[in-house]
Amino acid sequence: MTTPLALLVALFTHPHPVVKPAVQYTLRVDSADLSGWSVEIRLRTVSDTFRLAMAAHPEYDDRYWRYVRDFAVEPSSATFTKVDSAVWQVVAPRGVVSVRYRIAPPPAERSPRAAWRPFLAPTGGLVGGPHAFMYLLGAERMPVMVTLDLPAGWAIATGLGRTVDPHRFVAENAATLVDDPILVGRFREWRFVEGGIPHRVIYWPLPDAVAFDTAAFVSSVQQTVRQTIALFGHTPYRDYTFLFQDGAYGALEHRNSVTIGAPSKDLGSDPHALLMETAHEFFHTWNLMAMRPSEYRDVDYRTQSPVSTLWFSEGLTMFYADLLLRRAGMQLHDSTRIAHLERLMSSYQNNPAYTRFSAEQVSRVAYNSEPGALGDYSPSTHLQGELIGTMLDLIIRNATHGRRSMDDVMRLLFNGTSAIDGRVVEQAVETVCTCDVTPFFEAHVRNAAAIDFDRFLGLIGLKTSVTRAPAVSNGEPERDLRIYGWEPDGDSGVKLIVTSPASVWGRAGLHSRDRLVAMNGAPVRTWSELRTKLLSLRMGDTVRVEVQRSDGPFAASVRVAGFERATVRIEGTPNAIGQAWLGGNP
């Protein structure tokens, strides 16, 4: 936050006035000007001073306070001051006050765009959420009303509560207001009911969208919903909306909706192409949005503090996205649970980070941290957590003679009242298995001991076989390109990210966050330029890399070579518990 010291002192020494206003929002999109959107907030105050803030999303803080323009207040006697990067203070006579502003984001990013970021196009867009609505500090629990003023013919899809007016919606509090995205425009819609709960599938197409099998697409979404509700028994929502968008990538979960990039060209080749992503994000409705990490706040304009249990929130979500799709009978890339686990364990064996950083350490840098937060190591909290979850599942099944599984842990946590932290998860596992898992958590969650896979696979009659050989790609020795570039936001140039200290780049003395200056004497300014140069390298080439560090320039001579890769295979004959595990049985 960049503010004068006096304003910072004023902000943090005086509590936000507790007001009980009637708050109404109007968001306007003008078809003649799609460069942004306008917002009006009408409220009735009981104090002459109030503050409005733009919320920071815990995962993706896009800092849209940077794009607020034309901030104005009525009546004319009112005054306002920006007291923090994301906070505006208004002084106005008590009564009805109107605040207006415009959000004018930067030009559209390169295609494809991120599915969670707002956009406007002639046929629709994504608006609302933390990218549009300020919230009233001190009145976070007050319900609000939202009216949408849109181009003619545009429909609306959102998780916000509906009213008799199709353009008017309600949010029970500020957290709900800034959580719910709003997809508007011309789109296709399908509906189904599972568990007695209505679900909507929305697809916003590009003008040149490729046709795909919509029946198969929607059916696979419904099967995902059915299996997830069957696991938990009930939902944390009263209705749910899938917001699929053509021309986009990635996804983001919300309390009763999800935004998912779904290129029609991919769905045209395979209507199930986005199934794993969909299952993952939908499972987050329970495991992240309802079962919230203890560090999460309902709504806040400040950056989310580090979260220590993302190994659980992300890793177990990966675990169940795969498992529930298998229970639904879907065909997956990994043909069996054995093949899936072999792939995960191979990745684990090939990344030295997992025996250097605990699951909690990796979790803490997964959100809101710049690349290179762990130096020359690049672990995945998703993979680490999925493997921990798998081993815990085997422990539970063995301890209960196959009568219980990780399913029971998830239900216990969902139906409980505690926020999620490592101790809460540990206690839930012990409650389900009536066994002691403290040594496991101490070794693999709070510390970074290598997982002894054979110990846990042995519980179901299996073991691993690990081989190491030169890495091969398309039948040819694979070059060691375990390095990439990162362009810091608002900064010029590109920084290196070394993903393994054992790589040829790490051994040459290069480190993550070195600012790249040149390669073989030629300046390199972007990740795209760096990628082009990396891909042009051949085995045996020598490249001179010049970088800048805080203590001065540094140059390294790197000889491109191959590297060794471990491959894990699972062997043995599964016992009865193992057979049930292989079949994906609860």
N, C-alpha and C positions, 0 to 999 in steps of 0.2 A: 504494500500500500504506500503511495507516495503523497504524503500530506504534510503540511507544516506542523511542527511540534505542538504548537498551541492548540490546534484543532484536534490533534490526536489526544491530548490531555483532556480536552473538553468532552470528547466522545467517550472515553473510557472512565472518566470520573463521575459523570452524571448518568444515572440510569435512564433508559428510554421511558418516557411517560406512559403509564398504563392507561390506554384510552379504550372506549367501547363504542366505536363508530359503526355506522352503516356504510359499507364499502362496496362501490360498484365500479367495475372496469368496463371499458369499451375499447376493443382492438379493431382498427380500421385498416383495410387493404384497398388501395386505389389501383384499379386495373391500368390506369394511365401512367402510374409511377410504381413500378415493382422494385424500386431500389431499397425499400424498407417498409416499415409499418408504423402506424401511430397508435398511441395508447392514451386514454383519458381515465383518470381515477377521480371519482366523486365520493367524498366521505363527509360525514358529520362528526366533528370533533368536540371533545369536552375539555380540551386543553388548547392553549394558544400556540403551543409548540409541538411538532411531531416530526418524525424521521421516516424516510422511505429508503429501502435498500434493495439491491439486486443480489439474489442468492447465488452462492457458489455451489455447484454440483459436486458431490463428494468424489466422483470419478473423473469427470471431464469439466473442469472449470474453464469455460471459454471466455470468461471475463467480458461479457457483453456490456458492462458499464462503460467500456471504452467507446462504445458506439452510440451513446445517448446524445441526442441533439435537441435543440429548441425546447429545453426544459422551461416551463412557464407555470405560473400559479394565478388563480383567481380566488378572491377578489383582488383588485389592483393594489390594494393596500398591503397585500401579503408580500413577504420577502423570503428568499431561500438562499442557502449556502451549501456548497458541497463540502462536507466535513470529513469525508474519507473518499477513497477511490470509488467505493460502491455505495456510499450513503449520502443522502441529501437531507438537510434540515430545513423545515418550513416553519415560519412564524406568521400566523394569520389569525384574525378574529375567530372566536369560537363559533361554530355553526357549520354551514355547508362550504366546503372548499373543493375546488377543482384543480387537479394537476394534469398537465399535458406534456408529453414528450414524444420524440420520434426515435426509433431504432434504425440506424443507417449502417448496416454491416458492410464489411469490405466486399469488393467484387467477388463473384463466385469462385470457389476454389477449383482446382483442376478436377476434371471428371475422372473417376467417379467421386462423388462427395460423401462425406460421413453422414450416415442415416440419422444421427441424433442432432445434427446441426440444422438450424432453420434455413429455409430458402423460399424464394418466390419465383414462379414461372407463369407464362400465360395460361396454363391449364391447372394451376394449383400451387400448393406449397406447404411447408411445415412452419407453424408459428406457435406462440404461447410459451409456457414454461419459464425457466430462468432466463431465457433469451429475450423475454418480452415484458414480464410483469415484475414491477417492484412490489415489495410487501411492506406493510406498516409495522415498524418496530414497536413492540409493546402490545400489539394486538394480533399476535401470531395465531391465536386460537379462535379468532372471530371468523364466522362464515362470510364468504364474499360472493358476489354475482358477476358473471362475465357475459358481455354482449359482443357478438361478432358482426361487424359491418363489412361485408365481403362483396366482390364482384358478382353480378347476376349469374345465376346458374351454378354457383359453387356450392357443393355439399360440405358437410362437416363431420369429422370422425374424431372422437376424443374420449378419454376416460372420465372427464368431468361429468358431474351429475346433470342430467337433462331436465328441462322444464317443458311446459306446454308450448312455449315459444321455441321453435327449432333453432333459433339463433341465440338463445339465452341459456346459460349454464350456471351451475353453482358449485362451489368448492367449500368443504366444511371447515377448512382452515388454510393458513398460508402455505403450509407444507404441501397440501394437496394441490393448491393453485400452481405452485412453481414446479411440481413434479410432473403434471400432466401435459404432454405435448398435444397439439391440435393439428391434424392433417386436414387441409381444405382443398377444394377443387373438384375436378371431374375424375371420379375413380369408380372402381367396381367394388361390389359388396356382397358378401355371403354371410349367412347366419346359421348357427346351430346351437343346441342346448346340450350341456353335459353336466351331470350332477345337479340338475335342476337350475343351472345357472346359464344365462344367455351369453353367447360369445359371438363376436363379429370379426370377420376377416376382410380387411380393406386392402385393395391393391391400386396404387396410383401408377399409371403407365406413362411412359414417354410417348410423344406423338408417333414415333417410329417403332413402337414396341413390337417385339417378336411374339407371335401367338404361342401359347403353351396349354397343356392339359390342365385346365382349372379344376376339374372334378377331382383328379388325382392330387393336385396341390392342396385343395381344401380338405380332402379326406385325410391326408397325412397330418395336417395340423390338428384335426379333430381327434385322431388317434393319439397324438401326443398329449392333448388335453385330458383325454379319458384316462390314460395310464398315470398321469401325474395326480389327478384327483383321486384315483384308486389308491395310490400310495398314501396320501395324506388323509384321506377320508372326507375332507371338506376344503373349501376355498377361503382365502382371506379377502375376497372381493365379492361384490354383488353382481357385477357384469365385467366383461373383459373385451378389449379391442386390440387386434393385431393390426399394426400399421405398416404394411409392406410398401416399399418404394422402389420403383425402377430407377436405374441410373445411380444407385448408391451402394455403399459397402458398410459393413459393420452393423452393430445393433446396440440398443440400450434398453434395459428393463425399467419398468415403472410399476406403481402399485397395482394398477389394473389395466395396463396397456404396455405395448412394446413397439419401438420403432426398429425396423429391420430393413437393411438394404437388400433388395431382391431383383437383380438385373434380369430382365425378361429374356435376354439371350441365353443366360444360364438355365433358366426354367424351361426354355424352349428345347434345350438339349436333355434336361432331366427335371421333371416337375418336383422331384424330391431334393434338388440340389441344395436348398437352404434348410433342410430338415434338422440337421445337427445344430445349426445356429439357432433355429426356432426353439428346439427343445431346451437348449441351454438357457436362453433368455427367459423362456416361460418358467423354467424351474426356479429362476431367480425371484420370481414373484413370491415364493415361499422363502427360499434360502438366500436372503439378502434384504429383501424389502419387508417381509413379515418377521423373519428371524434375523433381526438387525444386529450388526456388530456393536459392542458396547461403546465404541468410540464415536458412533454415528450420532449426529444431532438432527432434530426434526427439520429445521431450516436455519440457515446461517449465511451471512455474507462473507464470513471468513473462510479461508482454505481449510478443508478437512484435515484434521490431524492424522498421523500415521495409524493404520489399522492393523492389528496383530493377528487377526484370524481370517485373513483372506484365503489362506490355505484351505480353510473349511468352506467359506462362502463361495469361492471360485472352484476349488478342487473337488468338493463333493458335488457341486453342480455339474462339473465335467463328468464325474463318475455316473451320475444319474441320467444325464442327457444320453449317454451311450446305453446304459442299462434299460431305461424305459423304452427307448426305440426298439431294442431287441425284444422286450416283452410285447411290444405292439406288432412284432413280426416284420419289421422293416429291414430291408437289405442295407447293410452299412459297408463302409470302405474296408474296415477290419472284419473279415468274414465271421470270426468267432471271438468270444471273450478271451480265449487263449492268445489269438493273434493280436488282439488289442493290447493285452497286458505285455506281450513280448515287445511291442513297439514302444510302449511307455518305458519299460525297464531298459531298453537299449538306449533311449534318449537320456535316461538318468545316468547310465554308465558312461556316456560320452560327454557329460558335462561336469567338470570338477567342482562347480559351484555348490552342488548339493551336499558335499561332505565338508564344506567350508562355512556355509550359512544355514542357520536353522530355518524351519518353516516360518517361524514368527519373524525372523529378520527379513526374509524374502518378502513376506506379506507387507511389512512396513514401508517398503519402497515400491510397491506395485502401483499405488495411486499417487498422483501429484508429485512424482519424483522425475527428475531428468534422467535420460539414459546415462549409464555409467555410474549410477549411485552406489554400486557395489564394486567399483573399480573395473578390473578386466574380466569380470565374471557376469554372465547373463542368464541367471536361472529363471524358471517360470513357476510362479506360485500355483498356477493351474495344474501343471504336471506334478509338482511336488505334492500338492494337496490331494490329487486324485490317487496317487500311489499310497499315501498315508491312509486315505479312506478305504482303499482296497485291502490293505493289510489289517485295518481295524475290523472290516467286515469278516475277514477270515478268522480273526481272533474271536469275535462274537459267535460266529457259527460253530466254531470248535467248542467253546466254553459252554454253549447251550445245547450241544448235541444236535445242531441243525434246526432248533426250534425258533431261534430268533436271528436277526440280521441287522445290518445298518438301517434298514427300513424302520425298525422299531426306535432307533435313536432319533431319526429324523422326525418321526411322529411325536416323540416325547418332547423334543425341543420346540416343535411347532405349537404344541398344545400347552407349553409352559409359559411362564411370565418373565423369565430372565433374558436380558440381552446376551448376545453371544460373545463369549471370550473363551480362551483355551481351557480354563478350569471348568467352565460350565459344560463344554463339550466332553471333557474328560469324565466329569461326574455322570453325565447322561450315558456314556458308554458303559461305565461301571454299574450303573443302575440296571441297564439292559442285560449285561452279561454276567452280573454278580461275580466279577473277577477284577483283579488288580491290573489296571493299565497305566498306572503312574510311571513305571519304568519306561514304557513305550513313549509316553508323552515327554518324559524327561529327556530321552535320547533323541527323538526325531522331531518333536515340535518345538521344545524350548532349547534344544541343542542340535548339533549337526552331525550326529553319528550316522555312518552309512547304514542304510537299511539292509539287513540280512534277509534277502528275499527267500532263500532256501528254508530258513527257519519257519517262516509263515506259510509258504507254499507247502511245506512238509505236513502241515496240519490237514491238508486235503489230499495228500498222497502225491504231490508233484515236487519238482525241483528244477533248477535252471542249469543250462549249459551255456557258458559264455566263451565266444571266440573273438579274437582280435586279428584284423587283417587290414592291409592298405585299403583306404576308402576308394570306392569305384562308383562312377556315374556314367550310365549309358555304355558300359563295357570298357570305359577308359579310366585310367587313374584320375582321381579327383584332386583338383588344385585346392590348396589350403586358403580359402577366402573367408576365414572366420574373423571378419572385420566389416564394418559398415560405417556410413556417415550419418551425422545428425546435424540439422540446421536449427539452432536455437531460435525460438520465437523472438522476433524483434532484433535479431542480431545478424550481422553479415558473415559470410563464410560458412565453412563446414567443419565440424569436429569429428574426430575418429572415435569409434566405439570398438574396442577389442573385446571379443566375446570369450576368449580363452587365453590365459597367459602362456599356455603351451603351444599356441599357434606360432607360425613363422613370424608373424607381426609382433606378437608379444615377446618372443625370444630375441627379436632385433632391438628391443628397448622401447617400442612404441606403447603408449598407454591410452586408455579411454579418456576422452575430453582433451586430448592434444588437438590444437587448432591446426588443421592442414593448410599448408602454404603452397606446396608444389610437389609434383611427382615427375621424376626425371627432368627437372628444370621447368616444366610447364605448370603454370598456376592452375589450381583446382579450387573452385569457389562454391560448388554445390554438390549435394549428394548425387544428383543425376550425373554430373561430370565424373565424380569419383567412381560410381558404379560402372560407367562406360569404360574407364581405364582398368578397373579390376577385371572386368569380363574379357578384356583384350589380352590379358596376361596369359602366357603359356608356361607349362612346366619347365623349370630351369631358368626362366627369365630372372634378371636381377633388376630391381627397381629402387631408385633412391627416393626416399620420402623425407620431405622437409616439413617440420612442424614448429609451431610457436607455443611456448609454455610460459607460465608466470615468471619463471626464473631465466627465461631467455630462449633462443632458438635451439633446435636439436635436429640432427639429421641421422637417418638410419638407412642402411643398405639391406634390403630384404631379398632373399633368393626364394623364388616361388618353388614350393615342393609339395609333395603329397602329405598325407597324415593318416594315422591309424584310427579305425573305427571299430567299436565293440558291437557285436550282435548277440542278442540274448534269445535263446530258445527254451521253451518249457517242455520238460520230459516227465515221464511217469504215467501211472494209471491212477486216475482220481478215485478216491473212496466215495462213499455214499454222500457225504457232505460236499465233496468236490463235484460230484455229478449235479447236485442241486445248484451249486454256484455256477457251474458251466451253463446250465439251462436258464440262468437268470431268475431262478425262483426266489420269492420273498424269504 
